[in-house]
């Protein structure tokens, strides 16, 4: 197994939900971590807590509040550190918002990534783990999805992920020194076992479980389930949910693969999920059972035409 000693990893979007859990695991495994995040939908508090959870390794965490589109700021960071690899989470991620603000998503996600890749190349850092998404599959005709399925993103958010994947493939073709792993994951849920970090979105949650949690603590009056006539056993939508700690494990495994199998890596893609579907009502029931004291009330409405059903 590759040693983490003296390896410095840049994590973009590292103050976010998945990013913060991955940063914690990197620190615990002995990596030095530099986080770049513009804090648009994250809080520096998460990184303070990550450092505390990491104990004596917390001192190996550095944070820069920087937008990836700020080339000079990014250049300065790369000039100050010698990065062995980059894990790239940074990007806007709300499907519904992307439909309303497509140009904002294309500007932020695509320009930010292109700037990052250009600066990486200029500084000789050519190992990348990219946080893609299963949204690149659109509405697959069958499940579970495999990496060979046709790609057909159906919203601006998903299309930014797909375009970035294509950019990464083109970058590798033009320069085989690039070693890239694309991770397409499904629906992250859960939190660190300590309960000290987790998903706490600003505004109205776009995902099921943070919404359920906000209802449970009284921040919202009830859970609205969009769609009760799906072709599923209880009529509600079914998704593949993966625990965020398992997802962080996947990113660490991908990072290590970049080193251990470097000669074999080009631009590879892996799905991250369980391969098992769980319905909205099953997730709510599991939450009620685990909490032992909270009852979530459902308000069932007709299915929405967008992709925002929880």
Residue, then its C-alpha position, 0 to 999 in steps of 0.5 A: x500500500x502506498x505510503x501517505x507520508x509527505x504526500x500533500x493532496x489538494x481537495x477542492x470543495x473540501x468544506x462541503x458534505x462529501x468533501x469534509x468527510x473525505x478530508x477527515x479520512x485523508x488526515x486520519x491516514x496521514x496525508x497533508x491536505x489543502x482545501x480550496x472552497x469558496x463556501x457558497x454552500x458550505x461552512x468553514x465550521x465543518x473544517x474546524x470540526x474535521x481538524x478536531x476529529x483528526x486529533x494530532x493530524x488536524x495540524x496537517x490541514x490548510x484552508x484557502x477560501x478561493x473560487x476556482x475561477x480565480x486563476x491568480x489565487x489558484x496559481x499562488x496556492x500551487x506555488x506555495x505547495x507541492x501537490x501530489x494529486x487533486x480530489x475535485x469536489x467543487x461545483x454547484x450541485x442542485x438539479x432544480x437550481x441548474x434548470x433555473x440558472x443554467x448559465x450560472x452552472x456552466x460558468x461555475x462548474x466548467x470554467x472552474x474545472x478548466x482553470x483547475x486543470x490548466x493550473x495543475x498542468x502548469x505545475x506538473x500535477x497530473x493526478x486527479x480524482x473527479x467527483x462526477x455523478x450518476x446523473x450522467x446516465x439520465x433516465x437509464x432503461x434498466x437498473x442497476x447502472x453499470x459504467x458501460x451504460x449510455x450517457x444522456x444527462x437530462x439537466x444542466x447540472x448533469x451535463x456539466x458533469x458529463x462535459x467535465x468527464x469528456x474534458x478529462x478524457x480529452x486531456x488524457x488523450x493529449x497527454x498520457x502523463x495524466x492519470x484520472x479517475x472519474x467517480x460516478x456516485x449515486x445518492x449520498x446519505x448519512x454522517x460521520x459516526x461522531x455526529x460532528x460533521x454531516x449534511x447541513x445545506x443552506x436554504x431548502x434541502x434538495x435531498x431527502x435525508x437532510x429534509x427528513x432531519x430538519x422535520x425531525x428537529x422542528x425546523x420544517x413542519x412536514x415532509x412532502x413526498x412528490x410522487x406516489x404513483x411510481x411503479x414501485x412496491x409502495x408507489x414512491x421513488x426508489x434510489x440507490x443510497x450510499x453512506x457518505x463515509x463509504x463514499x469517502x472510502x471510495x475516494x481514498x481508494x481511487x487516490x491510492x489506485x492512482x499511485x499503486x496502479x499508475x502504469x495501468x491508469x489512463x482515464x478510468x471511471x467507476x460507479x459508487x453505489x450499493x446496487x440496491x434501491x430503497x424507496x422514500x417511505x423505506x428511508x423515512x421508516x428507517x429514520x424513524x426506527x433509528x431515532x426512536x423518538x421522532x415521527x415524520x409526517x407525510x404530505x403526499x402531492x402529485x408527482x412534479x414534472x421536474x427531477x426534484x422529487x425526493 
